[in-house]
Amino acid sequence: MPHFLGFVLSLLLCVNSFSAIESGAQSQASPPMILLEATSTLHGIGGYQSQLLLVRLTDDGKVEWDKLVGPRATERQTSSVSEERVSEIKRALGSIDESSLHGTMGPYHIYTDTSVELQIHMTVRKAEVAFSVINPWPPTEFPGHKRMPKDVRVVVCEIDKLHAQVADIPVTAMCKATALSH
């Protein structure tokens, strides 16, 4: 009987050691890296301001965004995209000159009584890049606009296409020419 008790104790020690090693390995695993995040802030008359998370994509394919559920109410949504789609976005972002993206850029279009500021945070070639774009999407009322640099357009359209994909809405006309088939 003492021999059997020793065996059980040894077995319990092994199981506890394995659990400790496993939980230690899990706690050391790094959280997913944010590849692309865009928050839209609408500025209106009289100081009105409304903020909305358009997309937050992590390198594991998880996507979050805010869905409008009322005039001033949002609900956080979560979905995922394929590894292939994450790779496509990485390639698109990797094709830009991140040094050309800085501070506040724009406004690129004229809006009536409002403006939109798109705050963008992304990781390009392991470097974090943050900048804002003012009035990135063309309004339907006024066709006039300032030319958007190619690198800014690539980022804005990747945001637009990803948001359209997960929120099941159409891609804006400006980005349709480069839209991926999903």
NORLINJO-V570952 format. One record per run of one state. SS is the DSSP state (a for helix, b for strand, c for the rest). FROM is the first residue (numbers start at 0). TO is the last residue. If there is no record, write none. Layout:
ss;from;to
SS;FROM;TO
SS;FROM;TO
//
This chain:
ss;from;to
c;0;0
a;1;27
c;28;32
b;33;42
c;43;43
a;44;46
c;47;47
b;48;57
c;58;60
b;61;69
c;70;71
b;72;79
c;80;81
a;82;93
c;94;96
a;97;99
c;100;102
b;103;105
c;106;107
b;108;108
c;109;113
b;114;123
c;124;125
b;126;133
c;134;143
b;144;144
c;145;148
a;149;166
c;167;171
a;172;175
c;176;181
//
